[in-house]
Amino acid sequence: MTNSVGNGIIADPSYVFQSVGYSTPAWNEMVIYELHVGSFLFDPNNPSKRGDFDTVIAKLGYLRDLGVNAIQLLPSDEFPGDISWGYNPADIFAIEQIYGGPNGMRKLVDAAHSNGIAIIYDVVYNHLGPDDLDLWQFDGWNENGQGGIYFYNDWRNRTPWGDTRPDYGRGEVRQYIRDNALRWLEQRYCDGLRWDATGWIRNVYGNNNDRGSDIPDGWSLMQWINSEIRNRQPWKISIAEDMQDNDYVTKDVGAGGAGFSSQWGAGFMHSVRDAIVQEDDSGRNMYALRDFISQRFNANAFQRVLYTESHDEVAQAAGQKRVPELIWPGNADSFFSQKRSTLGAALVFTAPGIPMIFMGQEFLEWGAWSDANQLDWSKVNRFSGILSLYRDLIHLRRNWFDTTRGLKGHDINVHHVNNGDKMIAFHRWDQGGPRDDVIVVANFGNRAYNSYRIGFPRGGTWRVRFKGDWRGYRAGLSDDASHDLSAMSGGNSDNMPNGGDVSIGPYTALILSQDD
């Protein structure tokens, strides 16, 4: 078999896994780092050599210390050429050779597990190819000059990435895709799957929830595979990138849903970006933000993956840019870009859901992401304060210090919304009580307050666990952490039993909880 970059090879399957005793994180403890292998880090010994699985392995300690416990790899199936996002898979059972091939992938999974990090593999079943596609007219037969036995040969074949939508109605094609999904989980030991563009599997037009244009065979294929995963390895996660906030994507199969564990929260992403990117404070809509902070699918907080940056939202090829660049083009290291981009990150890590960041976001990478260029790792030192901020948020989200258990819980009450002054506050909890109840206060305006009244669920001392304008995160900010406060009954308390006065800077978030 040949393709655009050479002949097929016979791979050595003799790798022996070394990691033992690893367990996939529970959904409410998972923090995802989305990563593109080729552009994450180039070979430091050969700067002209693009990244591969070995260069990712070299940074696992960095990611572990950041607090990340799940890496979502952009697709690493064999693709045409040597540079690609990966969403043009030519052979979905083959591992991209430029990244290190099958054993390189095995080494990465093994090393990640040894560092307590899960691997979530990105699969593309909404289309295949379209280039270097060995399945195209596989046995010579086709209709209408189309793809043949593995594909729809009528109008149903059309997608934005080529007329190569698989024929989900053919038993052999369904088995092919099902076997591929299980291969990553059961033979490559990945901990989950992220399904690309599921809207284009379940719906002819892909970008709506109109049941009249559904593809029933696409729905049933997703139901079958997700049921197989749940029956065989229920601790492994299956995430849909559907982007339509459709409850049925993550509804149980028995209730007519597709059975995914979670889905990307499109509404949350757009709402938060709207609130931090626009220049004028008056345009920030706290009511829309309230609705998407508290949104959940099927009464389950962790059926959402929350983010402000992903490969789609920051890609140069899609005409997009990183959030700090969008906030102030050409001045992404400015006060406003740093403060508002990290304010968005604070919501990602404190709203109910599974938080995700895109590689480089944690050290203020700006401009636009390109699959041809590596991250600017010099920013790790240049913006060490921003890196510390992300680390602190991740540690609090995972309750590392046993002071913020509520951030791992389902429950939320957005109890304070001030659209005029652009302030919002919410209460998170799991079981409730000291070290569990968490209050988050977020200031979306360019104004500081020495004393701002909000409600608290209990009286007594509330300690500031995180303050976004601490000078350790950025030179020129406050000299110390915000003072702890005492909440007391009475006064304006947002329909809460107690109230207290917080001090907060512009474009800043606070996280508070109580000791025993």
Number of C-alpha atoms within 10 A of each C-alpha: 7 10 16 11 11 9 8 11 9 5 12 9 9 7 11 10 12 10 14 9 7 14 13 20 18 10 19 19 20 26 27 24 24 21 20 25 24 27 22 23 24 21 15 11 7 8 11 9 13 23 24 25 23 19 19 24 19 14 13 21 16 11 20 15 12 19 25 24 24 26 27 22 19 22 26 29 25 24 30 21 14 16 15 19 21 25 22 24 28 23 18 23 17 16 21 25 20 19 22 18 19 19 19 20 21 21 19 21 25 24 22 25 25 16 18 20 28 29 26 27 24 26 24 22 23 24 25 26 25 21 16 20 20 15 18 22 17 14 10 9 12 17 12 8 10 17 26 21 21 24 26 22 21 13 10 17 19 17 17 10 14 14 21 26 26 25 22 26 17 15 10 13 17 22 14 14 21 18 14 15 25 21 14 20 21 14 9 17 18 23 26 26 24 24 23 21 19 25 25 23 28 26 23 22 18 22 14 17 16 11 11 8 13 19 20 14 17 25 22 19 22 27 21 17 22 25 19 15 23 17 10 13 15 13 16 21 23 24 26 27 20 23 18 18 21 17 16 17 30 24 21 18 19 10 9 14 18 26 26 27 24 25 29 24 27 19 19 27 22 14 20 26 22 16 22 28 21 15 14 11 16 13 13 24 18 22 14 15 22 20 14 19 25 17 21 19 19 15 12 17 23 24 27 25 26 30 26 28 23 19 23 14 18 23 19 16 13 13 11 17 22 27 29 27 24 23 23 18 16 12 16 21 17 14 15 20 23 23 25 26 26 27 24 25 26 25 22 26 25 28 27 29 33 27 27 25 25 23 21 22 23 23 22 27 24 24 20 19 27 19 20 14 15 19 18 14 13 11 17 17 11 12 18 18 20 24 21 18 25 23 18 18 26 24 19 24 28 24 18 13 11 13 23 30 25 30 29 27 22 19 20 21 14 18 18 21 18 13 16 12 16 22 19 22 23 24 25 26 22 17 13 15 17 18 19 24 25 30 29 22 22 23 23 27 21 14 13 14 13 10 11 12 17 25 27 29 19 19 16 16 16 23 18 19 19 20 26 28 26 20 15 18 21 19 12 11 14 17 11 11 16 21 13 17 16 17 23 19 17 12 14 14 20 17 14 16 17 21 24 23 17 22 16 24 23 19 26 25 28 24 24 24 27 22 14 8
